[in-house]
Amino acid sequence: MRSIWFKHDLTLQDLHDFESKTMAHYLQMKWEEIGQDFLRMSMPVTDHVRQPYGILHGGASCALAETIGSVGSHLIIDSATQMCVGMEINANHIKSVKEGRVYAIAKPVHVGNNSHVWDIRIANEKNQLICISRLTVAIMNKRT
């Protein structure tokens, strides 16, 4: 299988540039793996991402999903001439989690010229599904 990424020799180190001074940095998201057609990222369940009942906030799951999917789209396009922005996200919260780390895996469902659609599955440390999200990203030409 051929890689879907614009830069075919992409490494985890390349992804660290997306962390500095972003929500991903402040929520301690960490890049875990790059596959031929997927990305894997984790986030610790800390007080920063818990809601008042002591469980992972649904918005934090959405932040993780939008981060991994948006970066995925950025890695597919030619960023010298194009840019990508989130258009729509939805999430179904299946199971709660109080501690540990959660792991997101993002795979594209659709890669078009004007939009990408991502399927993002978030699981706990026991690999139990906690959230399913779908992210639509708009692809636009940069203005010159």
N, CA, C and O atoms as a GROMACS GRO file, in nm:
protein
  576
    1MET      N    1   0.084  -0.119   0.000
    1MET     CA    2   0.000   0.000   0.000
    1MET      C    3   0.088   0.125   0.000
    1MET      O    4   0.186   0.134   0.074
    2ARG      N    5   0.052   0.219  -0.082
    2ARG     CA    6   0.126   0.345  -0.093
    2ARG      C    7   0.074   0.442   0.013
    2ARG      O    8  -0.045   0.445   0.044
    3SER      N    9   0.163   0.520   0.068
    3SER     CA   10   0.128   0.619   0.170
    3SER      C   11   0.036   0.727   0.112
    3SER      O   12   0.052   0.767  -0.003
    4ILE      N   13  -0.059   0.774   0.193
    4ILE     CA   14  -0.149   0.882   0.151
    4ILE      C   15  -0.088   1.020   0.178
    4ILE      O   16  -0.144   1.121   0.134
    5TRP      N   17   0.023   1.026   0.248
    5TRP     CA   18   0.080   1.153   0.290
    5TRP      C   19   0.155   1.221   0.176
    5TRP      O   20   0.220   1.155   0.095
    6PHE      N   21   0.145   1.353   0.169
    6PHE     CA   22   0.213   1.432   0.067
    6PHE      C   23   0.364   1.408   0.074
    6PHE      O   24   0.429   1.389  -0.029
    7LYS      N   25   0.418   1.410   0.195
    7LYS     CA   26   0.559   1.381   0.218
    7LYS      C   27   0.568   1.233   0.255
    7LYS      O   28   0.523   1.194   0.363
    8HIS      N   29   0.625   1.151   0.168
    8HIS     CA   30   0.622   1.007   0.188
    8HIS      C   31   0.718   0.956   0.295
    8HIS      O   32   0.703   0.842   0.340
    9ASP      N   33   0.815   1.035   0.335
    9ASP     CA   34   0.909   0.991   0.437
    9ASP      C   35   0.879   1.057   0.572
    9ASP      O   36   0.970   1.086   0.650
   10LEU      N   37   0.753   1.080   0.600
   10LEU     CA   38   0.706   1.144   0.721
   10LEU      C   39   0.745   1.064   0.845
   10LEU      O   40   0.735   0.941   0.846
   11THR      N   41   0.789   1.134   0.951
   11THR     CA   42   0.824   1.069   1.076
   11THR      C   43   0.748   1.134   1.191
   11THR      O   44   0.689   1.241   1.175
   12LEU      N   45   0.750   1.070   1.306
   12LEU     CA   46   0.687   1.128   1.424
   12LEU      C   47   0.749   1.263   1.460
   12LEU      O   48   0.679   1.352   1.507
   13GLN      N   49   0.877   1.277   1.438
   13GLN     CA   50   0.943   1.405   1.467
   13GLN      C   51   0.882   1.519   1.385
   13GLN      O   52   0.871   1.631   1.434
   14ASP      N   53   0.844   1.491   1.262
   14ASP     CA   54   0.780   1.593   1.177
   14ASP      C   55   0.651   1.644   1.240
   14ASP      O   56   0.614   1.760   1.220
   15LEU      N   57   0.582   1.560   1.316
   15LEU     CA   58   0.454   1.598   1.375
   15LEU      C   59   0.469   1.686   1.498
   15LEU      O   60   0.375   1.755   1.535
   16HIS      N   61   0.583   1.684   1.560
   16HIS     CA   62   0.603   1.763   1.682
   16HIS      C   63   0.593   1.913   1.655
   16HIS      O   64   0.568   1.991   1.747
   17ASP      N   65   0.614   1.953   1.532
   17ASP     CA   66   0.600   2.096   1.496
   17ASP      C   67   0.457   2.144   1.514
   17ASP      O   68   0.434   2.264   1.530
   18PHE      N   69   0.361   2.053   1.513
   18PHE     CA   70   0.221   2.091   1.527
   18PHE      C   71   0.178   2.106   1.673
   18PHE      O   72   0.064   2.145   1.699
   19GLU      N   73   0.266   2.078   1.767
   19GLU     CA   74   0.229   2.080   1.908
   19GLU      C   75   0.256   2.214   1.977
   19GLU      O   76   0.180   2.253   2.065
   20SER      N   77   0.360   2.282   1.940
   20SER     CA   78   0.404   2.401   2.011
   20SER      C   79   0.296   2.510   2.014
   20SER      O   80   0.243   2.548   1.910
   21LYS      N   81   0.265   2.559   2.133
   21LYS     CA   82   0.171   2.669   2.154
   21LYS      C   83   0.034   2.644   2.092
   21LYS      O   84  -0.028   2.735   2.038
   22THR      N   85  -0.012   2.521   2.100
   22THR     CA   86  -0.145   2.486   2.049
   22THR      C   87  -0.223   2.416   2.160
   22THR      O   88  -0.169   2.384   2.265
   23MET      N   89  -0.350   2.392   2.134
   23MET     CA   90  -0.432   2.318   2.229
   23MET      C   91  -0.371   2.180   2.255
   23MET      O   92  -0.373   2.131   2.368
   24ALA      N   93  -0.318   2.119   2.152
   24ALA     CA   94  -0.256   1.987   2.167
   24ALA      C   95  -0.145   1.992   2.272
   24ALA      O   96  -0.132   1.899   2.353
   25HIS      N   97  -0.067   2.097   2.272
   25HIS     CA   98   0.040   2.112   2.370
   25HIS      C   99  -0.016   2.126   2.511
   25HIS      O  100   0.029   2.060   2.604
   26TYR      N  101  -0.115   2.213   2.526
   26TYR     CA  102  -0.170   2.240   2.659
   26TYR      C  103  -0.249   2.124   2.717
   26TYR      O  104  -0.259   2.109   2.839
   27LEU      N  105  -0.306   2.041   2.630
   27LEU     CA  106  -0.378   1.923   2.677
   27LEU      C  107  -0.290   1.798   2.679
   27LEU      O  108  -0.338   1.688   2.705
   28GLN      N  109  -0.161   1.816   2.651
   28GLN     CA  110  -0.059   1.711   2.657
   28GLN      C  111  -0.085   1.595   2.560
   28GLN      O  112  -0.057   1.479   2.590
   29MET      N  113  -0.137   1.630   2.443
   29MET     CA  114  -0.156   1.528   2.339
   29MET      C  115  -0.019   1.486   2.287
   29MET      O  116   0.074   1.566   2.281
   30LYS      N  117  -0.008   1.360   2.250
   30LYS     CA  118   0.121   1.305   2.207
   30LYS      C  119   0.101   1.220   2.082
   30LYS      O  120   0.012   1.135   2.077
   31TRP      N  121   0.185   1.243   1.982
   31TRP     CA  122   0.182   1.160   1.862
   31TRP      C  123   0.240   1.024   1.894
   31TRP      O  124   0.347   1.014   1.954
   32GLU      N  125   0.171   0.920   1.854
   32GLU     CA  126   0.212   0.784   1.886
   32GLU      C  127   0.259   0.704   1.764
   32GLU      O  128   0.355   0.627   1.773
   33GLU      N  129   0.192   0.723   1.650
   33GLU     CA  130   0.223   0.638   1.534
   33GLU      C  131   0.174   0.701   1.405
   33GLU      O  132   0.072   0.771   1.402
   34ILE      N  133   0.248   0.676   1.298
   34ILE     CA  134   0.208   0.714   1.162
   34ILE      C  135   0.205   0.586   1.080
   34ILE      O  136   0.306   0.516   1.070
   35GLY      N  137   0.091   0.556   1.022
   35GLY     CA  138   0.081   0.442   0.932
   35GLY      C  139   0.072   0.491   0.788
   35GLY      O  140   0.080   0.612   0.763
   36GLN      N  141   0.056   0.401   0.694
   36GLN     CA  142   0.044   0.438   0.554
   36GLN      C  143  -0.083   0.522   0.529
   36GLN      O  144  -0.085   0.608   0.441
   37ASP      N  145  -0.187   0.494   0.609
   37ASP     CA  146  -0.315   0.564   0.588
   37ASP      C  147  -0.384   0.600   0.720
   37ASP      O  148  -0.506   0.615   0.724
   38PHE      N  149  -0.309   0.614   0.828
   38PHE     CA  150  -0.369   0.650   0.956
   38PHE      C  151  -0.268   0.722   1.045
   38PHE      O  152  -0.146   0.714   1.024
   39LEU      N  153  -0.323   0.791   1.144
   39LEU     CA  154  -0.243   0.854   1.249
   39LEU      C  155  -0.295   0.805   1.384
   39LEU      O  156  -0.414   0.774   1.397
   40ARG      N  157  -0.208   0.800   1.482
   40ARG     CA  158  -0.246   0.760   1.618
   40ARG      C  159  -0.189   0.863   1.715
   40ARG      O  160  -0.071   0.898   1.707
   41MET      N  161  -0.274   0.910   1.806
   41MET     CA  162  -0.236   1.014   1.902
   41MET      C  163  -0.299   0.980   2.036
   41MET      O  164  -0.404   0.917   2.041
   42SER      N  165  -0.235   1.022   2.145
   42SER     CA  166  -0.291   0.996   2.278
   42SER      C  167  -0.304   1.125   2.357
   42SER      O  168  -0.247   1.228   2.322
   43MET      N  169  -0.382   1.117   2.464
   43MET     CA  170  -0.401   1.230   2.553
   43MET      C  171  -0.425   1.175   2.694
   43MET      O  172  -0.503   1.080   2.710
   44PRO      N  173  -0.359   1.232   2.795
   44PRO     CA  174  -0.384   1.185   2.932
   44PRO      C  175  -0.516   1.240   2.984
   44PRO      O  176  -0.557   1.351   2.949
   45VAL      N  177  -0.582   1.162   3.066
   45VAL     CA  178  -0.704   1.207   3.133
   45VAL      C  179  -0.660   1.270   3.266
   45VAL      O  180  -0.633   1.199   3.363
   46THR      N  181  -0.655   1.401   3.267
   46THR     CA  182  -0.612   1.478   3.385
   46THR      C  183  -0.723   1.576   3.423
   46THR      O  184  -0.827   1.581   3.357
   47ASP      N  185  -0.700   1.652   3.529
   47ASP     CA  186  -0.798   1.753   3.570
   47ASP      C  187  -0.824   1.855   3.460
   47ASP      O  188  -0.931   1.916   3.456
   48HIS      N  189  -0.729   1.874   3.369
   48HIS     CA  190  -0.747   1.970   3.260
   48HIS      C  191  -0.855   1.928   3.161
   48HIS      O  192  -0.910   2.013   3.091
   49VAL      N  193  -0.886   1.800   3.154
   49VAL     CA  194  -0.981   1.751   3.054
   49VAL      C  195  -1.101   1.678   3.116
   49VAL      O  196  -1.180   1.616   3.044
   50ARG      N  197  -1.115   1.684   3.247
   50ARG     CA  198  -1.229   1.621   3.313
   50ARG      C  199  -1.344   1.720   3.328
   50ARG      O  200  -1.322   1.840   3.340
   51GLN      N  201  -1.467   1.668   3.326
   51GLN     CA  202  -1.583   1.750   3.356
   51GLN      C  203  -1.618   1.734   3.505
   51GLN      O  204  -1.555   1.652   3.572
   52PRO      N  205  -1.715   1.806   3.558
   52PRO     CA  206  -1.741   1.805   3.703
   52PRO      C  207  -1.769   1.668   3.764
   52PRO      O  208  -1.748   1.651   3.885
   53TYR      N  209  -1.815   1.570   3.687
   53TYR     CA  210  -1.839   1.436   3.740
   53TYR      C  211  -1.711   1.352   3.749
   53TYR      O  212  -1.715   1.237   3.792
   54GLY      N  213  -1.598   1.410   3.710
   54GLY     CA  214  -1.471   1.340   3.720
   54GLY      C  215  -1.437   1.253   3.601
   54GLY      O  216  -1.342   1.175   3.607
   55ILE      N  217  -1.514   1.264   3.492
   55ILE     CA  218  -1.486   1.182   3.373
   55ILE      C  219  -1.439   1.273   3.259
   55ILE      O  220  -1.457   1.395   3.262
   56LEU      N  221  -1.380   1.210   3.160
   56LEU     CA  222  -1.330   1.283   3.044
   56LEU      C  223  -1.442   1.366   2.982
   56LEU      O  224  -1.550   1.315   2.952
   57HIS      N  225  -1.416   1.494   2.963
   57HIS     CA  226  -1.512   1.588   2.903
   57HIS      C  227  -1.528   1.555   2.755
   57HIS      O  228  -1.429   1.530   2.686
   58GLY      N  229  -1.652   1.555   2.708
   58GLY     CA  230  -1.677   1.527   2.566
   58GLY      C  231  -1.609   1.627   2.474
   58GLY      O  232  -1.567   1.592   2.364
   59GLY      N  233  -1.596   1.752   2.520
   59GLY     CA  234  -1.527   1.852   2.440
   59GLY      C  235  -1.379   1.821   2.425
   59GLY      O  236  -1.319   1.853   2.322
   60ALA      N  237  -1.320   1.758   2.526
   60ALA     CA  238  -1.179   1.719   2.517
   60ALA      C  239  -1.163   1.607   2.414
   60ALA      O  240  -1.064   1.605   2.340
   61SER      N  241  -1.259   1.516   2.410
   61SER     CA  242  -1.255   1.410   2.308
   61SER      C  243  -1.265   1.473   2.170
   61SER      O  244  -1.196   1.432   2.077
   62CYS      N  245  -1.352   1.574   2.156
   62CYS     CA  246  -1.366   1.643   2.027
   62CYS      C  247  -1.238   1.718   1.991
   62CYS      O  248  -1.199   1.722   1.874
   63ALA      N  249  -1.174   1.778   2.091
   63ALA     CA  250  -1.047   1.849   2.065
   63ALA      C  251  -0.941   1.751   2.015
   63ALA      O  252  -0.867   1.783   1.922
   64LEU      N  253  -0.935   1.633   2.075
   64LEU     CA  254  -0.840   1.531   2.030
   64LEU      C  255  -0.874   1.486   1.887
   64LEU      O  256  -0.786   1.474   1.803
   65ALA      N  257  -1.003   1.463   1.862
   65ALA     CA  258  -1.046   1.419   1.728
   65ALA      C  259  -1.017   1.526   1.623
   65ALA      O  260  -0.966   1.494   1.515
   66GLU      N  261  -1.048   1.652   1.652
   66GLU     CA  262  -1.025   1.757   1.554
   66GLU      C  263  -0.875   1.779   1.532
   66GLU      O  264  -0.832   1.808   1.421
   67THR      N  265  -0.797   1.765   1.636
   67THR     CA  266  -0.652   1.781   1.621
   67THR      C  267  -0.595   1.675   1.529
   67THR      O  268  -0.524   1.708   1.433
   68ILE      N  269  -0.624   1.550   1.555
   68ILE     CA  270  -0.564   1.443   1.475
   68ILE      C  271  -0.615   1.445   1.331
   68ILE      O  272  -0.538   1.422   1.238
   69GLY      N  273  -0.744   1.473   1.312
   69GLY     CA  274  -0.798   1.477   1.176
   69GLY      C  275  -0.750   1.597   1.096
   69GLY      O  276  -0.718   1.584   0.978
   70SER      N  277  -0.745   1.713   1.160
   70SER     CA  278  -0.698   1.834   1.090
   70SER      C  279  -0.552   1.822   1.051
   70SER      O  280  -0.513   1.860   0.940
   71VAL      N  281  -0.471   1.770   1.142
   71VAL     CA  282  -0.330   1.750   1.108
   71VAL      C  283  -0.318   1.646   0.997
   71VAL      O  284  -0.236   1.660   0.906
   72GLY      N  285  -0.401   1.543   1.003
   72GLY     CA  286  -0.401   1.443   0.895
   72GLY      C  287  -0.427   1.507   0.760
   72GLY      O  288  -0.358   1.476   0.662
   73SER      N  289  -0.527   1.596   0.754
   73SER     CA  290  -0.556   1.664   0.626
   73SER      C  291  -0.437   1.750   0.584
   73SER      O  292  -0.401   1.753   0.466
   74HIS      N  293  -0.378   1.819   0.678
   74HIS     CA  294  -0.261   1.902   0.646
   74HIS      C  295  -0.148   1.817   0.586
   74HIS      O  296  -0.076   1.862   0.497
   75LEU      N  297  -0.134   1.696   0.634
   75LEU     CA  298  -0.027   1.608   0.586
   75LEU      C  299  -0.056   1.550   0.448
   75LEU      O  300   0.034   1.500   0.381
   76ILE      N  301  -0.182   1.556   0.404
   76ILE     CA  302  -0.219   1.504   0.272
   76ILE      C  303  -0.204   1.610   0.164
   76ILE      O  304  -0.165   1.580   0.052
   77ILE      N  305  -0.234   1.736   0.198
   77ILE     CA  306  -0.234   1.843   0.098
   77ILE      C  307  -0.094   1.898   0.074
   77ILE      O  308  -0.001   1.870   0.149
   78ASP      N  309  -0.080   1.976  -0.031
   78ASP     CA  310   0.042   2.052  -0.056
   78ASP      C  311   0.027   2.183   0.021
   78ASP      O  312  -0.037   2.277  -0.027
   79SER      N  313   0.086   2.190   0.139
   79SER     CA  314   0.067   2.306   0.227
   79SER      C  315   0.130   2.434   0.174
   79SER      O  316   0.108   2.542   0.230
   80ALA      N  317   0.209   2.425   0.068
   80ALA     CA  318   0.264   2.546   0.007
   80ALA      C  319   0.157   2.622  -0.071
   80ALA      O  320   0.164   2.744  -0.085
   81THR      N  321   0.057   2.549  -0.121
   81THR     CA  322  -0.046   2.613  -0.203
   81THR      C  323  -0.186   2.600  -0.145
   81THR      O  324  -0.278   2.668  -0.190
   82GLN      N  325  -0.204   2.511  -0.046
   82GLN     CA  326  -0.336   2.486   0.010
   82GLN      C  327  -0.335   2.498   0.162
   82GLN      O  328  -0.230   2.493   0.226
   83MET      N  329  -0.455   2.513   0.217
   83MET     CA  330  -0.472   2.510   0.362
   83MET      C  331  -0.600   2.432   0.391
   83MET      O  332  -0.683   2.412   0.303
   84CYS      N  333  -0.614   2.388   0.516
   84CYS     CA  334  -0.733   2.311   0.552
   84CYS      C  335  -0.786   2.359   0.687
   84CYS      O  336  -0.709   2.394   0.777
   85VAL      N  337  -0.918   2.359   0.699
   85VAL     CA  338  -0.983   2.400   0.823
   85VAL      C  339  -1.101   2.308   0.851
   85VAL      O  340  -1.166   2.259   0.758
   86GLY      N  341  -1.127   2.286   0.978
   86GLY     CA  342  -1.240   2.203   1.016
   86GLY      C  343  -1.371   2.267   0.975
   86GLY      O  344  -1.389   2.388   0.991
   87MET      N  345  -1.463   2.187   0.920
   87MET     CA  346  -1.594   2.234   0.878
   87MET      C  347  -1.705   2.183   0.970
   87MET      O  348  -1.798   2.256   1.004
   88GLU      N  349  -1.693   2.057   1.010
   88GLU     CA  350  -1.797   1.996   1.092
   88GLU      C  351  -1.737   1.880   1.169
   88GLU      O  352  -1.656   1.804   1.116
   89ILE      N  353  -1.780   1.866   1.294
   89ILE     CA  354  -1.738   1.752   1.374
   89ILE      C  355  -1.859   1.700   1.450
   89ILE      O  356  -1.942   1.777   1.496
   90ASN      N  357  -1.866   1.570   1.462
   90ASN     CA  358  -1.966   1.512   1.553
   90ASN      C  359  -1.898   1.403   1.633
   90ASN      O  360  -1.793   1.351   1.594
   91ALA      N  361  -1.958   1.369   1.744
   91ALA     CA  362  -1.899   1.268   1.831
   91ALA      C  363  -2.009   1.195   1.905
   91ALA      O  364  -2.104   1.255   1.956
   92ASN      N  365  -1.994   1.064   1.912
   92ASN     CA  366  -2.080   0.981   1.995
   92ASN      C  367  -1.994   0.930   2.109
   92ASN      O  368  -1.895   0.859   2.088
   93HIS      N  369  -2.031   0.966   2.230
   93HIS     CA  370  -1.957   0.927   2.349
   93HIS      C  371  -2.017   0.795   2.399
   93HIS      O  372  -2.131   0.791   2.445
   94ILE      N  373  -1.938   0.689   2.390
   94ILE     CA  374  -1.985   0.553   2.412
   94ILE      C  375  -1.964   0.507   2.557
   94ILE      O  376  -2.051   0.442   2.616
   95LYS      N  377  -1.850   0.542   2.612
   95LYS     CA  378  -1.811   0.492   2.745
   95LYS      C  379  -1.732   0.602   2.814
   95LYS      O  380  -1.659   0.676   2.748
   96SER      N  381  -1.746   0.614   2.944
   96SER     CA  382  -1.671   0.716   3.017
   96SER      C  383  -1.535   0.662   3.060
   96SER      O  384  -1.512   0.541   3.067
   97VAL      N  385  -1.445   0.755   3.088
   97VAL     CA  386  -1.312   0.721   3.137
   97VAL      C  387  -1.272   0.826   3.240
   97VAL      O  388  -1.293   0.945   3.219
   98LYS      N  389  -1.213   0.780   3.351
   98LYS     CA  390  -1.177   0.870   3.461
   98LYS      C  391  -1.028   0.898   3.472
   98LYS      O  392  -0.987   1.001   3.524
   99GLU      N  393  -0.945   0.804   3.421
   99GLU     CA  394  -0.800   0.820   3.438
   99GLU      C  395  -0.727   0.745   3.328
   99GLU      O  396  -0.788   0.675   3.247
  100GLY      N  397  -0.596   0.761   3.328
  100GLY     CA  398  -0.513   0.693   3.229
  100GLY      C  399  -0.495   0.778   3.104
  100GLY      O  400  -0.495   0.901   3.111
  101ARG      N  401  -0.480   0.712   2.992
  101ARG     CA  402  -0.466   0.779   2.863
  101ARG      C  403  -0.576   0.730   2.770
  101ARG      O  404  -0.626   0.618   2.783
  102VAL      N  405  -0.612   0.816   2.677
  102VAL     CA  406  -0.700   0.775   2.569
  102VAL      C  407  -0.621   0.784   2.439
  102VAL      O  408  -0.530   0.865   2.427
  103TYR      N  409  -0.656   0.699   2.344
  103TYR     CA  410  -0.583   0.687   2.218
  103TYR      C  411  -0.678   0.705   2.102
  103TYR      O  412  -0.781   0.637   2.093
  104ALA      N  413  -0.645   0.797   2.012
  104ALA     CA  414  -0.725   0.824   1.894
  104ALA      C  415  -0.655   0.769   1.771
  104ALA      O  416  -0.534   0.785   1.755
  105ILE      N  417  -0.732   0.704   1.686
  105ILE     CA  418  -0.683   0.659   1.555
  105ILE      C  419  -0.771   0.725   1.450
  105ILE      O  420  -0.893   0.713   1.453
  106ALA      N  421  -0.708   0.795   1.358
  106ALA     CA  422  -0.780   0.865   1.251
  106ALA      C  423  -0.746   0.803   1.116
  106ALA      O  424  -0.630   0.783   1.082
  107LYS      N  425  -0.853   0.773   1.040
  107LYS     CA  426  -0.838   0.721   0.905
  107LYS      C  427  -0.931   0.801   0.814
  107LYS      O  428  -1.044   0.831   0.852
  108PRO      N  429  -0.884   0.835   0.695
  108PRO     CA  430  -0.972   0.909   0.604
  108PRO      C  431  -1.078   0.817   0.544
  108PRO      O  432  -1.051   0.703   0.506
  109VAL      N  433  -1.200   0.869   0.536
  109VAL     CA  434  -1.310   0.801   0.469
  109VAL      C  435  -1.321   0.854   0.326
  109VAL      O  436  -1.358   0.781   0.233
  110HIS      N  437  -1.288   0.982   0.311
  110HIS     CA  438  -1.296   1.049   0.180
  110HIS      C  439  -1.182   1.149   0.171
  110HIS      O  440  -1.162   1.230   0.261
  111VAL      N  441  -1.107   1.144   0.062
  111VAL     CA  442  -1.002   1.242   0.035
  111VAL      C  443  -1.031   1.301  -0.102
  111VAL      O  444  -1.001   1.240  -0.204
  112GLY      N  445  -1.092   1.419  -0.103
  112GLY     CA  446  -1.126   1.486  -0.226
  112GLY      C  447  -1.045   1.613  -0.245
  112GLY      O  448  -0.962   1.648  -0.161
  113ASN      N  449  -1.070   1.682  -0.356
  113ASN     CA  450  -0.998   1.807  -0.383
  113ASN      C  451  -1.043   1.920  -0.292
  113ASN      O  452  -0.964   2.010  -0.261
  114ASN      N  453  -1.169   1.918  -0.248
  114ASN     CA  454  -1.225   2.028  -0.170
  114ASN      C  455  -1.257   1.991  -0.025
  114ASN      O  456  -1.280   2.080   0.057
  115SER      N  457  -1.258   1.863   0.005
  115SER     CA  458  -1.289   1.822   0.142
  115SER      C  459  -1.229   1.685   0.173
  115SER      O  460  -1.204   1.603   0.084
  116HIS      N  461  -1.207   1.663   0.302
  116HIS     CA  462  -1.166   1.533   0.354
  116HIS      C  463  -1.264   1.498   0.465
  116HIS      O  464  -1.310   1.586   0.538
  117VAL      N  465  -1.297   1.370   0.477
  117VAL     CA  466  -1.379   1.322   0.587
  117VAL      C  467  -1.299   1.216   0.662
  117VAL      O  468  -1.246   1.123   0.602
  118TRP      N  469  -1.291   1.233   0.794
  118TRP     CA  470  -1.212   1.144   0.879
  118TRP      C  471  -1.300   1.066   0.975
  118TRP      O  472  -1.395   1.120   1.031
  119ASP      N  473  -1.268   0.940   0.992
  119ASP     CA  474  -1.327   0.855   1.096
  119ASP      C  475  -1.224   0.849   1.209
  119ASP      O  476  -1.110   0.806   1.187
  120ILE      N  477  -1.264   0.891   1.327
  120ILE     CA  478  -1.172   0.892   1.441
  120ILE      C  479  -1.232   0.806   1.552
  120ILE      O  480  -1.345   0.830   1.596
  121ARG      N  481  -1.158   0.708   1.595
  121ARG     CA  482  -1.200   0.618   1.704
  121ARG      C  483  -1.109   0.645   1.824
  121ARG      O  484  -0.987   0.641   1.812
  122ILE      N  485  -1.170   0.672   1.939
  122ILE     CA  486  -1.094   0.697   2.061
  122ILE      C  487  -1.123   0.584   2.159
  122ILE      O  488  -1.239   0.551   2.185
  123ALA      N  489  -1.016   0.525   2.212
  123ALA     CA  490  -1.028   0.411   2.304
  123ALA      C  491  -0.949   0.439   2.431
  123ALA      O  492  -0.860   0.524   2.434
  124ASN      N  493  -0.984   0.365   2.536
  124ASN     CA  494  -0.908   0.376   2.662
  124ASN      C  495  -0.788   0.282   2.658
  124ASN      O  496  -0.760   0.220   2.555
  125GLU      N  497  -0.718   0.272   2.770
  125GLU     CA  498  -0.597   0.189   2.775
  125GLU      C  499  -0.626   0.040   2.761
  125GLU      O  500  -0.535  -0.038   2.730
  126LYS      N  501  -0.750   0.000   2.783
  126LYS     CA  502  -0.790  -0.141   2.765
  126LYS      C  503  -0.842  -0.166   2.625
  126LYS      O  504  -0.898  -0.272   2.596
  127ASN      N  505  -0.824  -0.066   2.537
  127ASN     CA  506  -0.870  -0.072   2.398
  127ASN      C  507  -1.022  -0.081   2.388
  127ASN      O  508  -1.075  -0.135   2.291
  128GLN      N  509  -1.092  -0.028   2.489
  128GLN     CA  510  -1.238  -0.020   2.485
  128GLN      C  511  -1.277   0.112   2.419
  128GLN      O  512  -1.226   0.218   2.455
  129LEU      N  513  -1.367   0.105   2.324
  129LEU     CA  514  -1.410   0.223   2.251
  129LEU      C  515  -1.483   0.319   2.345
  129LEU      O  516  -1.577   0.280   2.414
  130ILE      N  517  -1.439   0.445   2.347
  130ILE     CA  518  -1.507   0.543   2.431
  130ILE      C  519  -1.576   0.652   2.348
  130ILE      O  520  -1.669   0.716   2.396
  131CYS      N  521  -1.530   0.674   2.224
  131CYS     CA  522  -1.587   0.779   2.141
  131CYS      C  523  -1.563   0.748   1.993
  131CYS      O  524  -1.456   0.702   1.954
  132ILE      N  525  -1.666   0.775   1.913
  132ILE     CA  526  -1.654   0.768   1.768
  132ILE      C  527  -1.684   0.908   1.716
  132ILE      O  528  -1.786   0.968   1.749
  133SER      N  529  -1.594   0.960   1.635
  133SER     CA  530  -1.611   1.095   1.582
  133SER      C  531  -1.592   1.095   1.431
  133SER      O  532  -1.518   1.014   1.375
  134ARG      N  533  -1.663   1.188   1.366
  134ARG     CA  534  -1.642   1.210   1.224
  134ARG      C  535  -1.612   1.358   1.205
  134ARG      O  536  -1.684   1.444   1.254
  135LEU      N  537  -1.505   1.386   1.133
  135LEU     CA  538  -1.460   1.522   1.109
  135LEU      C  539  -1.458   1.549   0.959
  135LEU      O  540  -1.403   1.470   0.882
  136THR      N  541  -1.518   1.660   0.919
  136THR     CA  542  -1.511   1.706   0.780
  136THR      C  543  -1.421   1.828   0.775
  136THR      O  544  -1.440   1.923   0.850
  137VAL      N  545  -1.324   1.824   0.687
  137VAL     CA  546  -1.225   1.931   0.674
  137VAL      C  547  -1.237   1.992   0.534
  137VAL      O  548  -1.241   1.920   0.434
  138ALA      N  549  -1.243   2.125   0.530
  138ALA     CA  550  -1.248   2.196   0.401
  138ALA      C  551  -1.105   2.219   0.353
  138ALA      O  552  -1.018   2.257   0.431
  139ILE      N  553  -1.082   2.196   0.224
  139ILE     CA  554  -0.952   2.218   0.161
  139ILE      C  555  -0.967   2.340   0.071
  139ILE      O  556  -1.053   2.345  -0.017
  140MET      N  557  -0.880   2.440   0.094
  140MET     CA  558  -0.889   2.564   0.017
  140MET      C  559  -0.752   2.602  -0.038
  140MET      O  560  -0.649   2.571   0.022
  141ASN      N  561  -0.753   2.670  -0.150
  141ASN     CA  562  -0.630   2.724  -0.204
  141ASN      C  563  -0.590   2.847  -0.125
  141ASN      O  564  -0.675   2.928  -0.087
  142LYS      N  565  -0.460   2.861  -0.098
  142LYS     CA  566  -0.412   2.981  -0.030
  142LYS      C  567  -0.422   3.099  -0.125
  142LYS      O  568  -0.402   3.086  -0.246
  143ARG      N  569  -0.452   3.214  -0.069
  143ARG     CA  570  -0.455   3.336  -0.150
  143ARG      C  571  -0.314   3.383  -0.172
  143ARG      O  572  -0.231   3.380  -0.081
  144THR      N  573  -0.286   3.427  -0.294
  144THR     CA  574  -0.150   3.474  -0.324
  144THR      C  575  -0.143   3.624  -0.330
  144THR      O  576  -0.036   3.679  -0.354
   0.00000   0.00000   0.00000
